[in-house]
Amino acid sequence: MDDETPRSIDTVAVTEGEAPFETGSEAGDVVSPIHLSSTFALPGLDTEMRLEDVDPDAGEFVYGRLSNPTRHTLETRLAALEGGAYGAAFASGTAAIFTTLLSVVEPGDHLVAFEDLYAGTRRMLDDVFVSRLDIDVTYVDATDTENVAAALRPETTMVWMESPTNPKLALCDIGGIAELVADRDAVFGVDNTFASPYFQRPLDLGADVVVHSTTKYLNGHSDAVAGAVVTDDDTLAEELRFLQQVGVGGVSSPFDSYLVTRGIKTLAARMERHETNALAVAEFLESRPEVTAVYYPGLESHPDHALAREQMSGFGGILSFELDGDIDDAKRFLEALSEFTLAVSVGGVESLIELPAGMTHEPLSPAEREALGISDTLIRASVGIEGTADLLADLERGFDAMAKRSPASSD
């Protein structure tokens, strides 16, 4: 095969960065070994050696925080999946976001962000970057690119987006925002966790940097907490590398790096199944009288459906929906389920379900949640890869439980 022929993401997910005899072992391991050593022996003393010149691609390692063979395998694969030149693996998605933002903004700078962000990211921006680092943040409804354009200032150094968002699965026009930022001295970052690189590649659309909570779809098995950053920008990559390895040090452990690398191998197969099930669940929910709204980009009723078809190659496995009732109805519905597990997080092979107002987005004030349309009966579901009929039957059990109101609550 011609070495210049691009490989499919399906193949990259299985093999990139992992080759027998080239992953730190002479045994020909098909799977990259877990290198637990915190430090590495040197062949001799080189008084002119600088740590920044040590090259993991050439099998050179000095200290585990700076680089590790298992983590390097993962970072190589992460970069290839997103079509970037540089990948960095972190101890969590939060660490990845924090380090990315810190690599760009300085006191007095301005940042524009999607108003519908993961609550943990919003809390980080408000309680760390605004309150402690003197960064000015403007939140906008980025479903309309004009709102982003209107928020930009001469001192804007960062534009931060999620697409699709958490929990209402709203989209922003990544290519359109990239054009706005291109002529400015600013960095455009996208949290691509919900789509995964299998369904969306923001760098290809013009973003400067992409972040993932690899805890989610990239790992896919709910057994590792980790994060990732990918970029093509050499200057940004150098700053990220410094902060990852020296300034912050929030690197992914060897074992978590192994787990995420292992999980990525089945990314393509899992994402196809997640999408099939999620679409079936979304269509089922849309047909139910107990549901007043369903938010899933794969539905024609979704306001950003056309944009999703344009900038994504699939619609993912996460959706949210609004129950017709009150928080007690939501409680009855959720507690009646058995195939859907009541738990935070997304992206695992198992189906998870939660109430954002009382779980993932509880840190936001009631007024902030109301402004974002996060009601007490908005439910988010991460649809797994189980049998479709089993998942629909489980939701039916939830609706049956809603119908069985206690006498005290009935008129």
HELIX and SHEET records of a PDB file:
HELIX    1   1 ILE A    9  THR A   15  1                                   7    
HELIX    2   2 LEU A   51  ASP A   53  5                                   3    
HELIX    3   3 PRO A   56  ALA A   58  5                                   3    
HELIX    4   4 PRO A   69  GLU A   82  1                                  14    
HELIX    5   5 GLY A   93  LEU A  102  1                                  10    
HELIX    6   6 ALA A  119  MET A  124  1                                   6    
HELIX    7   7 LEU A  125  VAL A  130  3                                   6    
HELIX    8   8 THR A  145  ALA A  151  1                                   7    
HELIX    9   9 ILE A  174  ALA A  182  1                                   9    
HELIX   10  10 SER A  196  PHE A  199  1                                   4    
HELIX   11  11 PRO A  202  LEU A  205  5                                   4    
HELIX   12  12 ASP A  234  PHE A  242  1                                   9    
HELIX   13  13 LEU A  243  GLY A  247  3                                   5    
HELIX   14  14 PRO A  254  ILE A  264  1                                  11    
HELIX   15  15 LEU A  267  GLU A  286  1                                  20    
HELIX   16  16 HIS A  305  GLN A  311  1                                   7    
HELIX   17  17 ILE A  327  GLU A  335  1                                   9    
HELIX   18  18 PRO A  356  GLY A  358  5                                   3    
HELIX   19  19 PRO A  366  ALA A  371  1                                   6    
HELIX   20  20 THR A  388  ALA A  403  1                                  16    
HELIX   21  21 PRO A  407  SER A  409  5                                   3    
SHEET    1   A 7 TYR A  86  PHE A  90  0                                        
SHEET    2   A 7 GLY A 227  THR A 231 -1                                        
SHEET    3   A 7 VAL A 209  HIS A 212 -1                                        
SHEET    4   A 7 VAL A 187  ASP A 191  1                                        
SHEET    5   A 7 THR A 156  GLU A 162  1                                        
SHEET    6   A 7 HIS A 110  PHE A 114  1                                        
SHEET    7   A 7 ASP A 136  VAL A 140  1                                        
SHEET    1   B 5 VAL A 291  TYR A 295  0                                        
SHEET    2   B 5 ILE A 318  LEU A 323 -1                                        
SHEET    3   B 5 LEU A 378  SER A 382 -1                                        
SHEET    4   B 5 LEU A 352  GLU A 354 -1                                        
SHEET    5   B 5 THR A 341  LEU A 342  1                                        
END                                                                             
